[in-house]
Amino acid sequence: MGAQSSIADVIVIGAGTVGAAIAYGLARKGLRVTVLDGPDTDFRAARANFGLVWVQGKGQGKQQPMPAYQALSRRSSDLWPGFNAELTDLVGHDLGYERNGGLAFCLGEAELATRRAALQRLHNALGGDADWEMLDRPALEKLLPRIRLGPDVTGASFGRSDGHVNPLRLLAALHEALLRLGGALHAGHAVRKITGGSGGVRVETDAGCHAAARLVIAAGLGSAELARQVDLTIPLRPQRGQILVTERFAPFLPLPASGVRQTREGTVMIGATQEEVGFDTSTTVAAAAKLSARALRIVPALKSARIVRHWAGLRVMTPDSYPVYAQSTTRPGAFVALCHSGVTLAALHATVIADAVAAGSLPASLAMFHQGRFDVPQAA
């Protein structure tokens, strides 16, 4: 084990979108921040992100609805314009961020009715003004004059707060901003052991040791093992998502959609699958065929498109699919932050979560995102 290599105010374990956003937010506050990142062989969700900054439908859940997650997503979406402006100004790079609304295409009358009912239930649980509307096919055709929609398209839901961004540019900008603000980013520093008490934490890696008053574990799928070292038990599982990317086209899709979006560079992203296959990150012909089939039902003209990339990544999934924000009771300086919507929640992580870590406690508004909701016995 090497000698102690740094002393900071906060150590953040994980340099993905979640950890980088929190670290950037802490550095903005003038805190000394050290980010420890693992080897390139780690599973990195940020590399396979679809790039949506999404609100509509968040929190409806397949198993258990959580309206608070919808509110959290909307709050972050509202913070995104200011977050984007400040980050862009600091690093001098355009992130490709747009917030002009987003679509979820519906194929067939049954799918349209199901979508409408699900969004209405979520809206009823939240109250207030609806941030979405249902569009029938004529309205959708008027909104998308450059697209000949497939005959199965019956309409779409339109989310006014939705948008998209280049996820790789976002991650690079967060890293650059952290360094510009005086933070430290150490690659290849896989964490071996976390020790310490109420007075601070000590993190041991193969490359040395780091000490700080506070710790944020934001290591994606590696967070569960690390969280146990600060007496937090968090059940996690990987979920594979595969994405296709086409060659470049002249602009024809002005708004991002849940399964297809055109980037500012002109490529079309088609995705994504939801597969329970463990830690397998391989791509499959079956997934490519399934993704292509639905995309062609929406935009038949994509039939002639050439696929230039096909990749797979692993989402960070909790049992109910919602985020976890938790603080250790035995080591109050240690926090855990994880989710599978790191891009959407980046603005919230850089502000609300970073502020909470700096203050030393999570706000009551985040209590329902504690891992205790899973009723898992806490580690002894």
Protein Blocks (a to p, Z undefined) as FASTA:
>chain_A
ZZdfbdcfbdcehjbfklmmmmmmmmmnopacddddddfkbccfklmcghiacfehphna
pkbccfklmmmmmmmmmmmmmmmmmmmmmnopaehiacebpadddedjklmmmmmmmmmm
mmmmngpjdfbdcddfklmmmmmmmbccdfklnbdcddfkbccddfklmmmmmmmmmmmn
opacdehiacfbdcddfkoccdddfkbccddfbdcddehjmlmmmmmmnopacddddddd
ddddddddddfbfbccfkbccdfkopacdddddddehjafbdcfklmmmmmmmmmmmmmm
lmmpccfbdcdddddddfkopacddddfklmmbccdddfklmlmmmmmmmmmmmmmmnop
acfklmmmpfklnopacdZZ
